Structure formats: structure tokens, C-alpha cells
Amino acid sequence: MRNASFLLFMWSMLFASGLSADSLKGKDIEVEVNIAGENIIIDLNFAVAATQQEVWDVLTDFDRMADFVSNLKESKVVSVSEARLTIFQRGAGSYGPLSYPFESTREVRLIPYHEIRSHLISGNMRKLDGATYLIDEGGQTRVIHRTNAIPKIWIPAAVGKVFIQHEMREQFNEMRNEIIKRKKVDLKERDMRKTREQ
């Protein structure tokens, strides 16, 4: 009982110090985390001024994803079969003094340029299923994402919610930044081509 009380005290201290470390980046990205027993459901929603294909090209760029998502150390496509990929990713999420290493091999099903579904094959989670939908809103694309996960370790609900919200918001904000960056490069290259043709 004393060990349990000490553990809860330590988690609360980590939670408090993590709050002060939160970033304002991507605050417009809506992230809702619901923890029911072992199950963690994450719903995420944001918009970006880009076409569905421009968004798709970044969200499915698994071989280069570690270059623009900071919590990834490695990301690669292991195999390709029609509209299905097998991908491997490893990295570590961090928030204040908290750090959580992760590793997964997932099957990813693609429906261009509308839907991305992933299912855990192996890794340090017991369950990890995700679905991402891209919706054209005329001049921008809305990204709606849901993750359904069961971790192998126990995570206190209050601390877990803040940690997961921070990690998901940061990860998708970095992907959104990459979408905007590539769009700007494409526009610049088109302008240069037009200038040369004139």
C-alpha cells in the first residue's frame, strides 16, 4: 500500500512538472483522450490549407517520416502489397520529465486520397488500431483521426491523458508543418517554371 501511494505521488509530481512544459504549438488541433479501463481512445481533428493529395503525400511518407516527426527515430516501409503496406516505426514520446519508448510493426491499408487504416502486427502495445480520414472542405482539407490502443503497462488516467494529448498534438502539428512546407516549395517551383517559359 505504501508503494502504491508513493507511485501515485511520483506520477502526480511528473504530471505537475509536465504541465509547465506544454507547448503552444498546434493548440488549434483538437485532441480528445478517453481512457476506459485498459482501453485508450484518441480522437483528433484539424484542418490544413492544402489539397487531399498534398496532405496524403505527407501522412503516407513512411520512409521519410522520421525526418519531420521528432518523436520518431526510425520509420520505414518493410513490404508493399497492392494497397497495403507493412511499416516499422520506433521512437520515444516525451513530455516534461516523462519518456515512453515505443516500437511497432503495422499493416497499413490505403484508400487514396481519403482513408488510411492501420493495425498492429507486433510491438510494445497490446493493441494499436488507427483510422485517418481526409475530407475536402474547399480550399482546405480536414484531417480526422482515431486511435484505439491498449498499452502493455498501466498508465494513470490523469497523467496519461495529458501525455497522450501532448504527443498526438505535437506529432500531427509537425506533419501539418511538413505539408505546408512542401506546398510552398511546390508553388515556388511552379512560379520558377512559369518565369522560364515566358
C-alpha positions, 0 to 999 in steps of 0.5 A, spaced: 500 500 500 505 504 501 508 503 494 502 504 491 501 511 494 508 513 493 507 511 485 501 515 485 505 521 488 511 520 483 506 520 477 502 526 480 509 530 481 511 528 473 504 530 471 505 537 475 512 538 472 509 536 465 504 541 465 509 547 465 512 544 459 506 544 454 507 547 448 503 552 444 504 549 438 498 546 434 493 548 440 488 549 434 488 541 433 483 538 437 485 532 441 480 528 445 483 522 450 478 517 453 481 512 457 476 506 459 479 501 463 485 498 459 482 501 453 485 508 450 481 512 445 484 518 441 480 522 437 483 528 433 481 533 428 484 539 424 484 542 418 490 544 413 490 549 407 492 544 402 489 539 397 487 531 399 493 529 395 498 534 398 496 532 405 496 524 403 503 525 400 505 527 407 501 522 412 503 516 407 511 518 407 513 512 411 520 512 409 521 519 410 517 520 416 522 520 421 525 526 418 519 531 420 516 527 426 521 528 432 518 523 436 520 518 431 527 515 430 526 510 425 520 509 420 520 505 414 516 501 409 518 493 410 513 490 404 508 493 399 502 489 397 497 492 392 494 497 397 497 495 403 503 496 406 507 493 412 511 499 416 516 499 422 516 505 426 520 506 433 521 512 437 520 515 444 514 520 446 516 525 451 513 530 455 516 534 461 520 529 465 516 523 462 519 518 456 515 512 453 519 508 448 515 505 443 516 500 437 511 497 432 510 493 426 503 495 422 499 493 416 497 499 413 491 499 408 490 505 403 484 508 400 487 514 396 486 520 397 481 519 403 482 513 408 488 510 411 487 504 416 492 501 420 493 495 425 498 492 429 502 486 427 507 486 433 510 491 438 510 494 445 502 495 445 497 490 446 493 493 441 494 499 436 488 500 431 488 507 427 483 510 422 485 517 418 480 520 414 481 526 409 475 530 407 475 536 402 472 542 405 474 547 399 480 550 399 482 546 405 482 539 407 480 536 414 484 531 417 480 526 422 483 521 426 482 515 431 486 511 435 484 505 439 490 502 443 491 498 449 498 499 452 502 493 455 503 497 462 498 501 466 498 508 465 494 513 470 488 516 467 490 523 469 497 523 467 496 519 461 491 523 458 495 529 458 501 525 455 497 522 450 494 529 448 501 532 448 504 527 443 498 526 438 498 534 438 505 535 437 506 529 432 500 531 427 502 539 428 509 537 425 506 533 419 501 539 418 508 543 418 511 538 413 505 539 408 505 546 408 512 546 407 512 542 401 506 546 398 510 552 398 516 549 395 511 546 390 508 553 388 515 556 388 517 551 383 511 552 379 512 560 379 520 558 377 517 554 371 512 559 369 518 565 369 522 560 364 517 559 359 515 566 358 
